[in-house]
């Protein structure tokens, strides 16, 4: 490691001092015994010793007023209690002198612009440019640099942040916001240690006109094991980060190539020419390429047909048929049956004026936001590339829309592309990369409005222990307490009674108003459907027998035996509304298709709190875009206003119960043209309070004393 690291510095334009407690010669140079022995100010210290020795290096650098330290050693907070104590000592030493420290447990940093690398990885021959990178992972820092090289994408700085013991992610972002040489900021994160400072730094970057592109690691289902409730199962780490990134205008990526594809387009196009890109056209140099482009961009293509990242590319933009310009195009290219993607044919390729006309027509089309042109862009293709590059460069200069020239395959772009472009023209590596890069513009330009936190609702005290059940999902409010709580918060609930003894039913039947069909279920079981513990369409005269049957199921599975009876509601559909208190980034509210379909379809939308009425309406707009909710957008069968009120009420309930409500599942919420009614709900409890007040059932309901 030190051979590589010192090799970088021996070739760098710096005054280099090698420090070793053992006097002698290293790498052909004399060493000194300590930092103090250097005899003058030191701008940067590169610690290539073990964890214990690195703490001493930081302490000495702090005493001497050095500019900063890079600590590459592992064995700190990631290594248990002893490592955490060691990291605390390092942080205290640095804090006392306001000494910046990169790491520990990192690979260092590379200043491409100055040619100085305090870096333990082998060199990557990447050009200098306007993209900077901060990575939690040292290995992925170098991988991202290699990916930038493949795209001929110039880098400014690359930093491996490591454990962020002293200098944290927001510090790096703030530096890059102020850095005049950085145009685009890319970030690889494992987990946000301080979400508030990160998103505040992102907001400052956006205010400075600098896009932020993030690769979040740990997106698989194993990253979070919350499966106790529907809400917990749906609001996994990846999904919550996606919500936060979308709200903040962060461009999210799925892998290293995706990260650099998106950064490349944002870095090449002038900021003043960026416009949202939702509809594109692809102009290809052959029929085969046009057919491939059609496959890659088909939003409904199966994952088995092409790479998953290309499927996602097709989902991020539309490729309209462009019937309005078809006649103009066919006047230039006879026989062009499909105009998007378009096969230029050899006939058109041989005529510069025809190429100019085609590009002019497409860029003038109101239905298009950008045009992608496929062509040869490898190192050996410089002369040949001019056939399409010349017309594309001129068209981009005149138009207000971006033009992207891309290879079809994912080969390395020729170095000549660094100087061959022009205003509005960008180069990309691979068709999917070009499309995802264009889609990044929309995400960068479309943050969601920030919600100012309203005055917090009156807190709800924790429940009495008597109202909490130790069920199959853990500590949960009893069915009676849950339905009462929701009714008190303004949510319409289906009338209900609970029975400990099925023989009590005849005396309680009148409480439900004599409904012809009833629902009978185990009351205090979170996943009762899995036990077969729900009966629908039960006649009143059979409730006693059905309740006894359900109690036998409860006894067989060791779950609470209380039975709930409700009138069976009819509606146009079932919705789901949920709240999750504990995520990496704070509480979240979600909504989606209800019943058992919430887990089967996972069609949900959500927002981090706080939310207001406008934010909830935007959630329902997204929900209406899903196939199963097409009727919602048109207002057919669903009372949208009532659903919005239910979502807002659940969010406010979660805030009011902060500290003791872990999650809320309202499922199903029966929706009809005249409103939405809660048929069932689950509230997971984190804390109880023996001194909390009693729970009083609202009018029209009844509850047994528990």
C-alpha positions in Angstrom: 0.0 0.0 0.0 2.7 2.5 0.9 4.6 1.6 -2.3 1.6 2.8 -4.4 0.8 5.8 -2.2 4.4 7.1 -2.0 4.8 6.5 -5.7 2.0 8.9 -6.5 3.6 11.6 -4.3 7.1 11.1 -5.7 5.7 12.2 -9.1 3.5 15.0 -7.7 4.4 18.7 -7.7 4.8 18.8 -3.9 7.6 19.2 -1.4 7.5 15.6 0.1 8.9 14.6 3.5 9.0 10.9 4.5 8.5 10.4 8.3 9.6 7.2 10.0 10.6 6.5 13.6 13.4 4.4 12.3 16.1 6.6 10.8 17.3 5.7 7.3 16.4 5.9 3.7 13.1 5.0 2.0 12.2 5.2 -1.6 15.6 6.7 -2.3 15.0 9.6 0.2 16.2 10.3 3.7 13.5 10.0 6.4 12.8 12.2 9.4 11.8 10.8 12.8 8.7 12.9 13.4 6.4 15.6 12.0 8.1 18.1 14.2 11.4 17.2 12.7 10.2 18.4 9.3 10.9 21.9 10.5 8.2 23.9 8.9 4.5 24.1 8.1 2.9 21.0 6.6 -0.1 21.3 4.4 -1.2 17.7 4.4 -0.2 14.6 6.4 -0.7 11.1 4.9 -0.8 8.5 7.6 0.2 5.1 6.4 0.6 3.4 9.8 -1.8 1.2 11.8 -4.8 2.4 13.8 -3.0 3.0 17.1 -0.1 4.8 15.4 -2.6 6.9 13.4 -4.1 8.4 16.5 -0.6 9.6 17.5 -0.1 11.1 14.1 -3.4 13.1 14.4 -2.5 14.3 17.9 1.0 15.5 16.7 -0.5 17.1 13.6 -3.0 18.9 15.7 -0.3 20.2 18.0 1.8 21.5 15.1 -1.1 23.2 13.3 -0.9 21.0 10.1 -3.4 21.6 7.4 -5.1 18.2 7.6 -4.6 14.5 7.8 -5.6 11.5 5.7 -5.9 8.3 7.9 -6.2 5.1 5.8 -5.9 2.6 8.6 -8.9 0.5 9.6 -9.6 -0.7 13.2 -11.7 2.2 14.3 -15.5 2.5 14.8 -16.1 -0.4 12.4 -14.1 -2.7 14.6 -16.1 -2.9 17.9 -15.8 -1.1 21.2 -12.1 -0.8 21.3 -12.1 0.7 17.8 -14.9 3.1 18.7 -12.9 4.3 21.7 -9.8 4.8 19.4 -11.9 6.8 16.9 -13.2 9.0 19.8 -9.7 9.8 20.8 -8.8 10.7 17.2 -11.8 12.9 16.9 -11.2 14.7 20.1 -7.6 15.5 19.1 -8.7 16.9 15.8 -11.5 18.9 17.3 -9.3 20.7 19.7 -7.3 22.1 16.8 -10.1 22.3 14.2 -7.9 19.9 12.2 -9.6 18.3 9.1 -9.2 14.5 9.0 -10.2 12.4 6.0 -11.1 8.9 7.2 -10.1 6.8 9.0 -10.7 3.5 7.2 -10.5 5.1 3.7 -8.2 5.1 0.6 -7.5 8.8 0.7 -8.1 11.5 -2.0 -7.1 12.4 -5.5 -6.9 16.0 -6.7 -7.0 15.4 -10.5 -6.6 19.1 -11.2 -3.4 19.6 -9.3 -2.0 16.1 -10.0 -1.7 15.4 -6.2 -2.9 12.0 -4.9 -2.9 11.1 -1.2 -4.3 7.8 -2.3 -3.5 4.1 -1.7 -5.1 2.8 -4.9 -3.3 2.5 -8.2 -3.6 5.5 -10.5 -6.5 5.9 -13.0 -5.7 8.0 -16.0 -8.8 10.2 -15.9 -8.8 13.7 -17.4 -9.3 16.8 -15.3 -12.8 18.2 -15.5 -15.8 19.4 -13.6 -17.1 16.3 -11.8 -16.2 15.7 -8.2 -16.7 12.5 -6.2 -17.1 11.7 -2.5 -17.4 8.0 -1.6 -18.0 6.1 1.6 -16.3 3.2 0.0 -12.6 3.5 -1.0 -12.9 0.6 -3.5 -15.9 2.2 -5.2 -14.2 5.5 -5.3 -11.6 4.0 -7.6 -14.3 2.1 -9.6 -16.1 5.3 -10.2 -12.9 7.0 -11.4 -12.5 4.1 -13.8 -16.1 4.5 -15.0 -15.5 8.2 -15.6 -12.4 7.3 -17.7 -14.5 5.0 -19.9 -16.8 8.0 -20.6 -13.9 10.4 -21.1 -15.5 12.3 -18.2 -13.2 14.8 -16.5 -12.9 14.7 -12.7 -11.9 17.5 -10.3 -11.6 15.7 -6.9 -12.2 12.2 -5.7 -12.4 11.6 -1.9 -12.8 8.4 0.1 -14.7 9.6 3.2 -14.3 6.4 5.2 -15.7 6.5 8.8 -16.2 10.3 8.7 -14.8 10.6 12.2 -14.0 14.3 11.9 -14.7 15.6 8.4 -18.2 14.5 7.4 -20.1 14.2 4.2 -21.7 17.6 4.5 -18.3 19.2 4.9 -17.1 17.7 1.6 -20.3 18.8 -0.2 -20.0 22.3 1.2 -16.4 22.5 0.0 -17.5 21.4 -3.5 -20.4 23.8 -3.6 -17.9 26.6 -3.1 -15.3 25.1 -5.4 -15.4 27.0 -8.7 -13.9 24.0 -10.6 -16.7 21.6 -9.6 -19.8 21.6 -11.8 -21.4 18.3 -10.7 -21.1 16.5 -7.4 -21.3 12.7 -7.3 -21.7 10.7 -4.0 -21.5 7.1 -3.0 -23.0 6.4 0.4 -23.6 3.4 2.5 -25.7 5.2 5.1 -26.3 8.8 6.0 -24.9 9.4 9.4 -26.4 12.9 9.6 -29.3 13.2 7.2 -30.2 16.7 8.2 -26.7 18.1 7.4 -26.5 16.2 4.2 -29.8 17.4 2.8 -29.0 21.0 3.9 -25.7 20.7 1.9 -27.7 19.4 -1.1 -30.0 22.4 -0.9 -26.9 24.7 -1.0 -25.5 22.8 -4.0 -28.8 23.2 -5.9 -28.9 26.9 -5.0 -25.4 27.1 -6.6 -26.7 25.3 -9.7 -24.7 22.2 -9.0 -26.5 18.8 -9.5 -25.9 16.1 -6.9 -25.9 12.5 -8.2 -26.0 9.8 -5.5 -25.4 6.0 -5.5 -26.9 4.6 -2.4 -25.5 1.2 -1.4 -27.5 -1.6 0.3 -30.7 -1.5 -1.7 -31.5 -5.2 -1.4 -34.2 -6.6 0.8 -31.6 -7.8 3.3 -30.7 -4.2 4.1 -33.7 -3.9 6.4 -35.6 -6.6 8.3 -38.8 -4.7 9.2 -41.5 -7.2 8.4 -43.7 -7.0 11.4 -46.3 -4.8 9.6 -47.3 -4.0 6.1 -45.9 -0.5 6.5 -42.6 -1.8 7.8 -42.3 -4.4 5.0 -42.9 -1.7 2.4 -40.9 1.2 3.8 -37.5 -0.5 3.5 -34.3 1.5 3.5 -33.9 1.8 -0.2 -37.5 3.0 -0.7 -37.2 5.7 2.0 -33.9 7.0 0.5 -35.6 7.2 -2.9 -38.4 9.3 -1.4 -35.9 11.6 0.3 -33.7 12.0 -2.8 -36.7 12.7 -5.0 -38.0 15.4 -2.6 -34.5 17.0 -2.5 -33.9 17.0 -6.2 -31.1 14.5 -5.8 -30.4 12.4 -8.9 -30.3 8.7 -7.7 -28.3 6.0 -9.4 -28.4 2.2 -9.2 -24.8 1.3 -9.8 -21.4 2.8 -10.6 -22.0 3.0 -14.4 -25.4 4.6 -13.8 -23.8 7.1 -11.5 -21.4 8.2 -14.2 -23.9 8.0 -17.0 -26.1 10.6 -15.3 -23.2 12.8 -14.1 -21.7 12.8 -17.7 -24.8 14.4 -19.3 -25.2 16.9 -16.5 -21.6 17.9 -16.7 -21.5 18.4 -20.5 -24.6 20.5 -20.9 -24.5 24.2 -19.8 -26.6 24.8 -16.7 -28.6 27.5 -18.5 -29.7 25.1 -21.2 -31.0 22.4 -18.8 -34.8 21.7 -19.2 -36.8 18.7 -17.9 -36.6 15.8 -20.4 -39.6 13.5 -20.5 -40.0 12.7 -24.2 -37.1 11.8 -26.5 -36.5 10.6 -30.0 -33.8 8.2 -31.1 -32.2 8.6 -34.5 -30.2 5.6 -35.6 -27.8 4.9 -38.4 -29.3 1.5 -39.3 -32.4 -0.5 -39.0 -30.9 -3.0 -36.6 -29.9 -0.2 -34.2 -33.4 1.4 -34.5 -34.9 -2.0 -33.6 -32.5 -2.4 -30.6 -33.4 1.1 -29.4 -37.1 0.2 -29.6 -36.4 -2.8 -27.3 -34.2 -0.8 -24.8 -36.7 2.0 -24.5 -39.9 -0.1 -24.2 -41.1 0.6 -20.7 -43.0 -2.7 -20.6 -40.1 -4.9 -21.8 -39.4 -7.9 -19.6 -36.3 -7.9 -17.5 -35.2 -11.1 -19.1 -35.0 -9.5 -22.5 -32.4 -6.8 -21.7 -30.3 -5.6 -18.8 -32.3 -4.3 -15.8 -30.7 -0.9 -16.0 -31.9 -0.5 -19.6 -35.4 -1.4 -18.5 -35.3 1.3 -16.0 -34.0 3.7 -18.7 -37.2 3.0 -20.7 -39.3 3.7 -17.7 -37.8 7.2 -17.2 -38.7 8.7 -20.5 -41.3 8.4 -23.2 -40.7 7.8 -26.9 -43.7 9.3 -28.6 -44.8 8.0 -32.0 -44.4 11.5 -33.5 -47.3 11.1 -36.0 -47.4 14.9 -36.4 -44.0 15.0 -38.1 -44.2 11.7 -39.9 -45.1 13.2 -43.3 -42.2 15.6 -43.2 -39.8 12.8 -42.3 -41.0 10.5 -45.0 -40.6 13.3 -47.5 -36.9 13.1 -46.8 -36.6 9.3 -46.1 -39.0 7.5 -48.3 -40.5 4.4 -46.8 -39.8 5.3 -43.1 -42.6 3.3 -41.5 -41.5 4.2 -37.9 -40.2 7.7 -37.1 -39.3 7.0 -33.4 -36.8 5.3 -33.3 -35.8 6.4 -36.8 -33.6 4.5 -39.2 -31.7 7.2 -41.2 -30.8 4.6 -44.0 -27.7 4.9 -46.0 -29.5 7.1 -48.5 -29.9 9.9 -45.9 -26.4 9.3 -44.4 -24.8 10.2 -47.7 -26.5 13.6 -47.9 -25.5 16.3 -45.4 -28.5 18.5 -46.3 -30.9 15.6 -45.6 -29.3 15.0 -42.2 -29.6 18.7 -41.4 -33.3 18.7 -42.3 -34.0 15.6 -40.3 -32.4 17.0 -37.1 -34.2 20.4 -37.6 -37.6 18.7 -37.9 -37.0 16.6 -34.7 -35.7 19.4 -32.6 -38.5 21.7 -33.7 -41.2 19.1 -32.7 -43.2 20.3 -29.7 -43.6 16.7 -28.5 -39.9 16.2 -27.9 -37.6 17.4 -25.2 -34.3 15.9 -26.5 -32.8 13.9 -29.4 -30.4 11.0 -29.1 -28.3 10.1 -32.1 -26.4 6.8 -32.3 -23.0 6.6 -34.0 -19.4 5.5 -33.8 -17.4 7.3 -31.0 -14.4 5.0 -30.3 -10.8 6.3 -30.4 -10.3 5.2 -34.0 -13.6 6.8 -35.2 -12.6 10.5 -35.1 -12.7 11.1 -38.8 -15.7 8.9 -39.5 -17.7 10.4 -36.6 -17.8 13.8 -38.4 -20.5 12.4 -40.7 -23.1 12.7 -38.0 -21.1 14.8 -35.5 -21.0 17.9 -37.7 -24.8 18.0 -38.3 -25.5 17.2 -34.7 -23.2 19.9 -33.4 -24.7 22.5 -35.6 -28.3 21.4 -34.7 -27.6 21.5 -31.0 -26.0 25.0 -31.3 -29.2 26.4 -32.9 -31.8 24.5 -30.8 -32.7 25.0 -27.2 -33.0 21.2 -26.7 -30.1 18.9 -25.9 -28.7 16.5 -28.5 -26.8 13.4 -27.3 -24.5 11.5 -29.5 -24.0 8.0 -28.2 -22.5 4.6 -29.0 -24.8 1.7 -29.1 -22.3 -0.6 -27.3 -20.7 0.3 -24.0 -17.1 0.8 -25.2 -14.8 3.5 -24.1 -15.4 6.9 -25.7 -12.6 8.3 -27.8 -10.5 10.9 -26.0 -11.2 13.3 -28.9 -14.8 13.7 -27.6 -13.5 16.0 -24.9 -13.1 18.8 -27.4 -15.4 17.7 -30.3 -18.7 18.9 -28.8 -20.4 22.2 -28.6 -23.2 24.0 -26.7 -26.1 21.7 -26.1 -24.3 18.6 -27.4 -23.2 15.8 -25.2 -21.5 12.4 -25.7 -22.7 9.2 -24.0 -21.5 5.6 -23.7 -24.3 3.2 -24.6 -27.9 3.9 -25.5 -29.2 3.1 -22.0 -26.7 5.5 -20.5 -27.7 8.3 -22.8 -31.3 8.0 -21.8 -30.7 7.8 -18.1 -28.4 10.8 -18.3 -31.1 12.8 -20.0 -33.6 11.6 -17.4 -31.3 12.9 -14.7 -31.9 16.4 -15.8 -35.6 16.1 -14.9 -34.8 14.8 -11.4 -32.3 17.5 -10.8 -34.7 20.2 -11.9 -37.8 18.8 -10.1 -37.5 18.8 -6.3 -40.7 18.7 -4.4 -41.8 21.8 -2.5 -40.6 21.9 1.1 -43.2 21.7 3.8 -42.8 24.0 6.7 -43.5 22.0 9.9 -46.8 23.1 11.3 -47.5 23.5 15.0 -47.3 19.9 16.4 -50.7 18.4 17.2 -51.5 17.8 20.9 -49.5 14.8 22.0 -51.3 11.6 22.7 -50.1 9.9 25.9 -48.9 6.3 25.7 -51.6 3.7 26.2 -52.4 1.8 29.4 -50.7 -1.6 29.6 -54.2 -3.1 29.6 -54.8 -1.8 26.1 -51.6 -3.4 24.7 -51.5 -6.9 23.4 -48.4 -9.0 23.0 -49.3 -10.5 19.6 -47.6 -12.1 16.6 -46.3 -8.6 15.5 -45.0 -7.7 18.9 -46.6 -5.1 21.2 -49.7 -3.7 19.6 -52.8 -1.8 20.6 -55.8 -4.0 21.0 -58.3 -3.9 18.2 -60.8 -2.0 20.5 -58.2 0.6 21.5 -57.0 1.0 17.9 -60.4 1.6 16.4 -61.3 4.0 19.3 -58.0 5.9 18.7 -58.7 6.3 15.0 -62.2 7.4 15.6 -61.0 10.0 18.0 -58.7 11.4 15.4 -61.5 11.9 12.9 -61.3 8.8 10.9 -64.7 7.1 10.1 -64.5 3.5 11.5 -66.8 0.6 10.8 -69.1 -0.2 13.8 -67.6 -3.1 15.9 -67.9 -5.1 19.0 -65.4 -7.5 20.6 -66.3 -10.7 22.3 -64.3 -12.7 24.8 -67.1 -15.2 25.2 -69.0 -16.1 21.9 -72.1 -16.7 24.1 -72.3 -13.0 24.6 -73.2 -12.4 20.9 -77.0 -12.4 21.2 -76.9 -9.6 23.7 -74.5 -7.6 21.6 -75.9 -8.1 18.2 -78.0 -4.9 18.4 -74.9 -2.8 18.7 -74.2 -3.3 15.0 -77.7 -2.3 13.8 -78.7 -5.7 12.5 -76.5 -5.9 9.4 -77.4 -8.8 7.1 -73.8 -9.8 6.6 -71.0 -9.6 9.2 -67.3 -10.0 9.4 -66.0 -12.2 12.2 -62.3 -12.3 12.9 -59.7 -12.7 15.7 -59.4 -9.2 17.0 -55.9 -9.0 18.4 -53.8 -10.8 15.7 -51.8 -8.8 13.2 -51.6 -11.4 10.5 -55.0 -13.1 11.0 -55.4 -13.9 7.3 -52.4 -16.2 7.3 -54.1 -18.2 10.1 -57.4 -18.4 8.3 -58.9 -16.4 11.1 -61.3 -14.1 9.1 -64.8 -15.0 8.1 -66.8 -12.9 5.6 -70.5 -12.8 4.9 -71.5 -14.4 8.3 -75.2 -14.3 9.2 -76.0 -13.0 12.7 -77.4 -16.3 13.8 -74.1 -18.1 13.0 -71.8 -15.6 14.8 -71.6 -17.6 18.0 -70.5 -20.8 16.2 -68.0 -19.0 14.0 -66.5 -17.1 16.9 -66.0 -20.4 18.8 -64.3 -21.8 15.7 -62.0 -18.9 15.6 -61.1 -19.2 19.3 -60.1 -22.8 18.6 -57.7 -21.5 15.9 -56.3 -19.0 18.4 -55.8 -21.7 21.0 -54.0 -23.9 18.4 -51.6 -21.1 17.5 -51.2 -19.5 20.9 -52.5 -16.1 20.0 -55.1 -13.9 21.8 -58.6 -15.3 21.6 -60.7 -12.1 21.5 -63.1 -12.0 18.5 -64.2 -8.9 16.7 -67.5 -8.6 14.8 -68.2 -5.9 12.3 -70.8 -5.1 9.7 -69.5 -6.1 6.3 -68.9 -2.9 4.2 -69.4 -2.5 0.5 -67.3 -0.2 -1.5 -65.7 0.5 -4.8 -62.3 -0.6 -3.6 -59.9 -1.0 -0.7 -57.0 1.4 0.1 -54.1 1.1 2.5 -52.7 4.0 4.6 -49.7 3.6 6.8 -47.2 5.4 9.0 -43.6 4.2 10.0 -41.8 6.0 12.8 -38.4 4.4 12.5 -36.5 4.8 9.3 -32.9 6.0 8.6 -34.3 9.3 7.5 -37.2 9.8 9.8 -41.0 9.0 9.9 -42.8 8.3 6.6 -46.5 8.1 5.6 -47.6 5.7 2.8 -50.7 4.9 0.8 -51.6 2.3 -1.7 -53.9 -0.6 -2.7 -55.5 -2.2 0.3 -56.4 -5.7 1.5 -53.9 -8.5 0.8 -52.9 -6.7 -2.4 -50.7 -4.2 -0.5 -48.1 -7.0 -0.2 -48.8 -8.7 -3.5 -48.6 -5.6 -5.7 -46.4 -3.3 -3.5 -48.1 -0.4 -5.3 -47.5 2.3 -2.8 -46.5 5.9 -2.7 -45.2 7.8 0.3 -43.5 10.9 1.7 -41.2 11.7 4.5 -42.9 13.8 7.2 -43.9 16.6 7.6 -46.7 16.6 5.0 -49.6 18.9 4.3 -52.7 18.8 2.1 -50.8 19.7 -1.1 -48.2 17.0 -0.5 -50.9 14.4 0.1 -52.6 15.4 -3.1 -49.4 14.9 -5.0 -49.2 11.4 -3.4 -52.7 10.6 -4.8 -51.7 12.0 -8.2 -48.9 9.4 -8.2 -51.2 6.7 -7.0 -53.7 7.5 -9.8 -50.9 6.9 -12.3 -50.7 3.2 -11.4 -52.8 0.8 -13.5 -54.8 -0.4 -10.5 -55.8 3.2 -9.6 -56.7 4.6 -13.0 -60.3 5.1 -11.7 -59.0 7.2 -8.8 -57.7 9.9 -11.1 -61.0 10.1 -12.9 -62.9 10.1 -9.7 -64.8 7.0 -10.6 -65.7 5.0 -7.5 -63.3 6.6 -5.0 -63.9 9.7 -2.8 -60.5 11.2 -3.4 -61.1 14.0 -0.8 -61.9 11.4 1.9 -58.9 9.4 1.0 -56.7 12.5 1.3 -58.1 13.3 4.7 -57.4 9.8 5.9 -53.8 10.0 4.8 -53.3 13.3 6.5 -55.1 12.0 9.6 -52.8 9.0 9.9 -49.7 11.2 9.4 -50.9 13.6 12.2 -51.7 10.6 14.4 -48.1 9.3 14.0 -46.7 12.7 15.0 -49.1 13.1 17.9 -48.0 9.6 19.1 -44.3 10.2 18.6 -42.3 8.2 21.1 -44.8 5.3 21.5 -46.3 4.6 18.1 -44.0 2.5 16.0 -46.1 2.0 13.0 -49.8 2.3 11.9 -51.5 0.1 9.3 -55.0 1.2 8.2 -55.9 -1.7 6.0 -58.4 -2.1 4.5 -59.8 1.4 4.2 -63.0 0.8 2.3 -63.5 3.6 -0.3 -66.7 4.4 -2.1 -68.1 7.5 -3.9 -69.4 8.8 -0.6 -66.3 8.4 1.6 -63.7 6.1 3.1 -64.3 3.9 6.2 -61.7 2.1 8.3 -62.5 -1.6 8.4 -59.3 -2.7 10.2 -56.1 -1.3 11.5 -52.9 -2.2 13.4 -50.9 0.1 15.7 -47.5 -1.2 16.9 -46.5 0.1 20.2 -43.0 1.1 21.4 -43.9 2.3 24.9 -46.8 2.1 27.4 -47.7 4.2 30.4 -49.5 2.8 33.4 -50.7 6.3 34.2 -52.3 6.9 30.8 -56.0 7.6 30.7 -58.8 5.2 29.9 -59.9 4.6 26.3 -63.5 5.6 25.7 -65.3 4.2 22.6 -66.8 6.8 20.3 -70.6 7.0 19.7 -72.0 4.1 17.6 -69.4 1.6 18.8 -69.0 -0.6 21.8 -66.2 -2.3 23.6 -65.9 -4.8 26.4 -63.9 -3.9 29.5 -60.6 -5.6 29.1 
